[in-house]
Amino acid sequence: MSTAIREETLGFQTEVKQLLHLMIHSLYSNREIFLRELISNAADACDKLRYAALDNDALYEGDSELRIEIEHDQEAGTVTVRDNGIGMNRAEVIENLGTIARSGTAEFLKQLSGEQQKDAKLIGQFGVGFYSGFIVADDITVRTRKAGTPAGEGVEWHSKGEGEFTVADVERPAHGTEIVLHLKQDAREFADDFRLQSLVRKYSDHIEVPVRMPRVETDKDDDGTPVEGSEKTVWETVNEATALWVRPKGEVSDDEYKAFYKHVAHDFSDPLTWSHNKVEGKLEYVSLLYVPGRAPFDLYERDGARGVKLYVQRVFIMDDAEQFLPLYLRFVKGVLDTRDLSLNVSRELLQQDPKVEKIKSALTKRALDMLGKLAKDKEAYQGFWNTFGSVLKEGPAEDFANRDKIAGLLRFSTTHTDSATQDQSLADYLERMKEGQDKVYYIVADSFNAAKSSPHLEIFRKKGIEVLLLHDRIDEWLMSHLTEFDGKHFVDVAKGDLDLGEVEDEAEKQAQQETAKAKEALVKRVKEALGELAQEVRVTHRLTDSPACVVLPEHEMGYQMRRIMEAAGQPLPEVKPILELNPAHPLVERLEAAEGEAFTDLAHILLDQAIIAEGGHLDDPAAYVRRLNGLLTA
Ligand SMILES: Nc1ncnc2c1ncn2[C@@H]1O[C@H](COP(=O)(O)OP(=O)(O)OP(=O)(O)O)[C@@H](O)[C@H]1O
């Protein structure tokens, strides 16, 4: 029996307490996952030891046969999960089993509502790990020792999951970790051979480390009667214990792929799709990439986990190797196993190795092809797009070489459907282009409604020309990196001169020129009245219902991007708009007939209204109100 020394009682970090409470409550109907989580951690610990032992064989302490053992005691109501992996020292135990060290955790926990089903989904997204033991146990003891440390540096951790835990130093001859779960009364069903075996097969077949369970064998005499006292325990490997990605594609079932995904991604729910490839030749690697069914909670966290699990010749090297996929594919999870890197590769070395770039470019293509295939299933792709679309939109800016491929995967709201759902591809748009149209038109606004109702769309609606309605924060950034698709240029309808190309016939163009000439005097007067407030005034034919609109010069940064940058504290040089007037509108006719102060007021009102319609803020709103009231009461 070990004697505990240096025993101390510590409180769980607040986030752990909250997580424990919510997890126990919301995952009640999915309790069996605790075993998957503990085996998954044990397998990771074995992987880590194998990696550490590459440099220092002594860490195995003479026991290099890595394994996981699961035992139970029906009478005592306990289940034990044991591994001879890397183990933990005292400081690691306190850190790993007392806190949650992931940024964004507190905000994540705030989203939990107390509604069982909703929370179960959210918690799955977070990953419950070790703490899931408390779904089935009311008392957990962990005994562990870090490989390579003296037997006296073992640690015992104990908790009832109620806010505090104790840690003490104990003597521990074997390195690795042992977790003893004392099952709650209503979870005793898990202390059962058959139940445990079937769970191990369900969740851990794909794990390369053998998961073993004890079986008692008894010698029999010649008559077949068991010999008393001859009982001995033999350990039987229950899982298949081959790395899933090494197996040929045809021999792996969908269920196995899905189970493996859950291990790799620490996710609860099924992946949307996957792509498994073995490459031989100049580069030699196996990759298994997955698209998750939902976003991890830290998708937009700067230091959120991303990247693949890296193996070199089947030896685990590191989690989250982010060098093999671009940032805009950070939602892709999976495994890369290669012969092209050396076993002692580190994060720093990865950054310098030219082979890494080559593999990255190959994996990027694989991932984009996988999305291309997924896109054939409209419904599934829509699910993907709604979850990860705004991340993929970072692609054209980050990955010039694959711009066209990424553009083909984008989905938009457009005037064709007039719905906020982004479900139209550029290929759909091209198919519907009007005869003579040679450009892809788009508008960027702060919200879908602002885009949909923009005065800039009036002429397009009248002529039946489709316009992409962009309203995500990232959209203007996206469009500044997308210049063409399939040979067709993109044109922002709120910038520069309106040119509808061949869609307008000669007669229309002639009429426009004549109107512009006829209104030259009006334009001059308005410009004088507005002074520096507008850089230019002109008549337009882009409006049918509105009296006026503002546009920006073609190469000027758009309003949406300006507002985002200003909100981020980046001062920008002021840019004055171009005011365009609709000569056929009664207000503009009235303006033309006005004189003196009435003219100046109305000119200002038209400019201010156009700025408001575009989603901008007025520099002097009170002046606008005063002028408008003057007009209304005249
Ligand atoms: N059997 C084990 N052997 C060694 N270390 C372990 C073991 N189980 C857990 N740990 C350590 O405790 C940490 C926390 O485990 P936990 O399961 O809570 O989270 P995780 O595995 O990092 O992520 P997730 O919550 O997504 O599963 C692990 O990262 C690991 O360092």
The ligand as a Tripos MOL2 file, in Angstrom:
@<TRIPOS>MOLECULE
LIG
   31    33     1     0     0
SMALL
NO_CHARGES

@<TRIPOS>ATOM
      1 N1         -3.7970    9.0450  -19.5210 N.pl3     1 LIG1
      2 C1         -3.1290   10.1800  -19.5490 C.ar      1 LIG1
      3 N2         -1.7790   10.1910  -19.5190 N.ar      1 LIG1
      4 C2         -1.0820   11.3500  -19.5520 C.ar      1 LIG1
      5 N3         -1.6460   12.5540  -19.5990 N.ar      1 LIG1
      6 C3         -2.9860   12.6130  -19.6090 C.ar      1 LIG1
      7 C4         -3.8040   11.4490  -19.5840 C.ar      1 LIG1
      8 N4         -5.1010   11.8400  -19.5900 N.ar      1 LIG1
      9 C5         -5.0800   13.1810  -19.6350 C.ar      1 LIG1
     10 N5         -3.8380   13.6600  -19.6650 N.ar      1 LIG1
     11 C6         -3.3810   15.0650  -19.7330 C.3       1 LIG1
     12 O1         -4.4250   15.8840  -19.3190 O.3       1 LIG1
     13 C7         -4.7520   16.8310  -20.3310 C.3       1 LIG1
     14 C8         -6.2170   17.1620  -20.2880 C.3       1 LIG1
     15 O2         -6.9580   16.0760  -20.7270 O.3       1 LIG1
     16 P1         -8.3910   16.2660  -21.3080 P.3       1 LIG1
     17 O3         -8.9000   14.9740  -21.7520 O.co2     1 LIG1
     18 O4         -9.2120   17.0140  -20.3170 O.co2     1 LIG1
     19 O5         -8.1710   17.2510  -22.5110 O.3       1 LIG1
     20 P2         -7.4740   16.9860  -23.9150 P.3       1 LIG1
     21 O6         -7.2510   15.5440  -24.1500 O.co2     1 LIG1
     22 O7         -6.2940   17.8890  -24.0020 O.co2     1 LIG1
     23 O8         -8.5330   17.5580  -24.9220 O.3       1 LIG1
     24 P3        -10.0840   17.1200  -25.0590 P.3       1 LIG1
     25 O9        -10.8040   17.8150  -23.9560 O.co2     1 LIG1
     26 O10       -10.4720   17.6600  -26.3700 O.co2     1 LIG1
     27 O11       -10.1360   15.6440  -24.9540 O.co2     1 LIG1
     28 C9         -4.2820   16.1860  -21.6230 C.3       1 LIG1
     29 O12        -3.9890   17.1550  -22.6180 O.3       1 LIG1
     30 C10        -3.0330   15.4550  -21.1500 C.3       1 LIG1
     31 O13        -1.9370   16.3330  -21.1110 O.3       1 LIG1
@<TRIPOS>BOND
     1     1     2 1
     2     2     3 ar
     3     2     7 ar
     4     3     4 ar
     5     4     5 ar
     6     5     6 ar
     7     6     7 ar
     8     6    10 ar
     9     7     8 ar
    10     8     9 ar
    11     9    10 ar
    12    10    11 1
    13    11    12 1
    14    11    30 1
    15    12    13 1
    16    13    14 1
    17    13    28 1
    18    14    15 1
    19    15    16 1
    20    16    17 2
    21    16    18 1
    22    16    19 1
    23    19    20 1
    24    20    21 2
    25    20    22 1
    26    20    23 1
    27    23    24 1
    28    24    25 2
    29    24    26 1
    30    24    27 1
    31    28    29 1
    32    28    30 1
    33    30    31 1
@<TRIPOS>SUBSTRUCTURE
     1 LIG1         1 GROUP 0 **** ****
